[in-house]
Amino acid sequence: MAKGRAKPRAKSKTGRAKPKAKRRSFFSFAVRVGLGLILLLGAALAVYQTWGPFELWPRPAPVPPDAQTLLHETISQLKRLPRLPSLRIEKTEPIERAGLVFYSADFSFETETEIILAEQAVEDFWKSQIPALEVDAAYPEEAAKGTTLLMANRGGSPLLAVRLFLREVPAEPVRPAEPLLPENHGRIAIVIDDLGNNREAAQQLADLPAAITLAIIPFTPYAEEAERLALRAGKEVVLHLPMEPQDYPHTDPGPGALLSAMSDADLERALLSALQEVPNAVCVNNHMGSALTEDPAAMAALMRTLKARGLCFLDSRTSAHSVAQDQAEQAGVPAARRDVFLDNDRRPYAIRRRLLELSRLAHRHGRAVGIGHPYPETIQVLAETLPHLQKLGYEVVPLSQLANGP
């Protein structure tokens, strides 16, 4: 072989050269295509998992970032309250529902008074920590007496659920009940309207162990009897004076109503006639009256008569545009206004919620006025809840003590 010539390529048995380079090139190409297909398939699956109609594998449930922190801080807040000596943390756990995780906690107590205090403290604390938080409460009838369920929601999604309930107390308590702090957390006046049509309701309200105020409608069958029962029980009496509503005469406020078409003299005569029906009334509040309480001239005439008789006035606020309290103050008549209607929703747990709202207002402002009606549900909730509020330091007072009081 001549020097410098290239070595000839190896041949196969057929005499052709072996294509090694082509085989290597084809293998490399196949690997690259396979890897590309795998990556493309993975990307497609990821997109389908995120936006597709069905899940290919379970997604991890998102945990709200504030849920666990809120739970721990709620527990710390309750432990710091000196008036919850029997607080016991029974259980805390995460719960998954509809792809969301929220936390649940069970707290038990030995007294309903502590449950009421804990309910107020938890709700106030939650709202102070997360202003946009929605708080719902329930008092399930199928659960044991004294059970309260609180749910904190944010943007329609559950964040934290707390159950407060009474536990069985052993015959010999582990530790004696500590007396609640006696300081005054605020004064509350509770006025029960629409008395005079039901003697039994008047008797039940008169028997309540608290200084509630009874508002009696004149010219009703049991007006005189309701006044007698109230006075014998040491309760304050108010004249629940019928006044013209917005949809009068479609809605009739009842006999002896004050109407906007009346002259000042007629308004005075109607008021004096009603007062003869409830002669021991120390104050007057409006029955209906959404139209008349918006009339400055009619209210001014009414207040002149109340001033001469030494009576106070409670504006029931059946209209957001009422001028009754302003006219009372201009005439020098002691006046107050309703802060909370207790029983627009007659379900017992709803009434209790409104009563707790009233106590919060009293704690914040030093005083608050609530108006209710002689419904069986209202009487039941007042009988059950007022003693606990009094133990917590709220003072239930006659209405006249909050008319322009400090």
Secondary structure as the mmCIF struct_conf table of DSSP 4:
data_model
#
loop_
_struct_conf.conf_type_id
_struct_conf.id
_struct_conf.beg_label_comp_id
_struct_conf.beg_label_asym_id
_struct_conf.beg_label_seq_id
_struct_conf.end_label_comp_id
_struct_conf.end_label_asym_id
_struct_conf.end_label_seq_id
TURN_TY1_P TURN_TY1_P1 LYS A 3 GLY A 4
HELX_LH_PP_P HELX_LH_PP_P1 ARG A 5 ALA A 10
STRN STRN1 LYS A 11 LYS A 11
TURN_TY1_P TURN_TY1_P2 LYS A 13 THR A 14
BEND BEND1 GLY A 15 GLY A 15
HELX_LH_PP_P HELX_LH_PP_P2 ARG A 16 ARG A 16
STRN STRN2 ALA A 17 ALA A 17
HELX_LH_PP_P HELX_LH_PP_P3 LYS A 18 LYS A 18
HELX_RH_AL_P HELX_RH_AL_P1 LYS A 20 TRP A 51
BEND BEND2 GLY A 52 PHE A 54
BEND BEND3 LEU A 56 TRP A 57
HELX_LH_PP_P HELX_LH_PP_P4 PRO A 58 PRO A 64
TURN_TY1_P TURN_TY1_P3 PRO A 65 ASP A 66
HELX_RH_AL_P HELX_RH_AL_P2 ALA A 67 ARG A 80
TURN_TY1_P TURN_TY1_P4 PRO A 82 ARG A 83
TURN_TY1_P TURN_TY1_P5 PRO A 85 SER A 86
STRN STRN3 ARG A 88 ARG A 97
TURN_TY1_P TURN_TY1_P6 ALA A 98 GLY A 99
STRN STRN4 LEU A 100 PHE A 109
BEND BEND4 GLU A 110 GLU A 110
HELX_RH_AL_P HELX_RH_AL_P3 GLU A 112 GLN A 129
TURN_TY1_P TURN_TY1_P7 PRO A 131 ALA A 132
STRN STRN5 GLU A 134 ALA A 138
TURN_TY1_P TURN_TY1_P8 GLU A 141 GLU A 142
BEND BEND5 ALA A 143 ALA A 143
HELX_LH_PP_P HELX_LH_PP_P5 ALA A 144 ALA A 144
TURN_TY1_P TURN_TY1_P9 LYS A 145 GLY A 146
STRN STRN6 THR A 148 ARG A 154
TURN_TY1_P TURN_TY1_P10 GLY A 155 GLY A 156
STRN STRN7 SER A 157 LEU A 166
HELX_LH_PP_P HELX_LH_PP_P6 GLU A 168 PRO A 170
BEND BEND6 ALA A 171 GLU A 172
BEND BEND7 VAL A 174 ARG A 175
HELX_LH_PP_P HELX_LH_PP_P7 PRO A 176 LEU A 181
STRN STRN8 GLY A 186 LEU A 195
TURN_TY1_P TURN_TY1_P11 GLY A 196 GLY A 196
BEND BEND8 ASN A 197 ASN A 197
HELX_RH_AL_P HELX_RH_AL_P4 ARG A 199 ALA A 206
TURN_TY1_P TURN_TY1_P12 ASP A 207 ASP A 207
BEND BEND9 LEU A 208 ALA A 210
STRN STRN9 THR A 213 ILE A 216
TURN_TY1_P TURN_TY1_P13 PRO A 218 PHE A 219
BEND BEND10 THR A 220 THR A 220
TURN_TY1_P TURN_TY1_P14 PRO A 221 TYR A 222
HELX_RH_AL_P HELX_RH_AL_P5 ALA A 223 ARG A 232
TURN_TY1_P TURN_TY1_P15 ALA A 233 GLY A 234
STRN STRN10 GLU A 236 MET A 243
TURN_TY1_P TURN_TY1_P16 GLN A 246 HIS A 250
BEND BEND11 THR A 251 THR A 251
TURN_TY1_P TURN_TY1_P17 PRO A 255 GLY A 256
STRN STRN11 LEU A 258 LEU A 258
TURN_TY1_P TURN_TY1_P18 SER A 260 ALA A 261
BEND BEND12 MET A 262 MET A 262
HELX_RH_AL_P HELX_RH_AL_P6 ASP A 264 GLU A 277
BEND BEND13 VAL A 278 VAL A 278
TURN_TY1_P TURN_TY1_P19 PRO A 279 ASN A 280
BEND BEND14 VAL A 282 VAL A 282
STRN STRN12 CYS A 283 MET A 288
TURN_TY1_P TURN_TY1_P20 SER A 290 ALA A 291
HELX_RH_3T_P HELX_RH_3T_P1 LEU A 292 GLU A 294
HELX_RH_AL_P HELX_RH_AL_P7 PRO A 296 ARG A 309
TURN_TY1_P TURN_TY1_P21 GLY A 310 GLY A 310
STRN STRN13 CYS A 312 ASP A 315
BEND BEND15 THR A 318 SER A 319
TURN_TY1_P TURN_TY1_P22 ALA A 320 HIS A 321
HELX_RH_AL_P HELX_RH_AL_P8 ALA A 324 ALA A 331
TURN_TY1_P TURN_TY1_P23 GLY A 332 GLY A 332
STRN STRN14 ALA A 335 ARG A 337
STRN STRN15 VAL A 340 PHE A 341
BEND BEND16 LEU A 342 LEU A 342
BEND BEND17 ASN A 344 ASP A 345
BEND BEND18 ARG A 347 ARG A 347
HELX_RH_AL_P HELX_RH_AL_P9 PRO A 348 HIS A 365
BEND BEND19 GLY A 366 GLY A 366
STRN STRN16 ARG A 367 GLY A 372
HELX_RH_AL_P HELX_RH_AL_P10 PRO A 376 LYS A 391
TURN_TY1_P TURN_TY1_P24 LEU A 392 GLY A 393
STRN STRN17 TYR A 394 VAL A 396
HELX_RH_3T_P HELX_RH_3T_P2 LEU A 399 LEU A 402
BEND BEND20 ALA A 403 ASN A 404
#
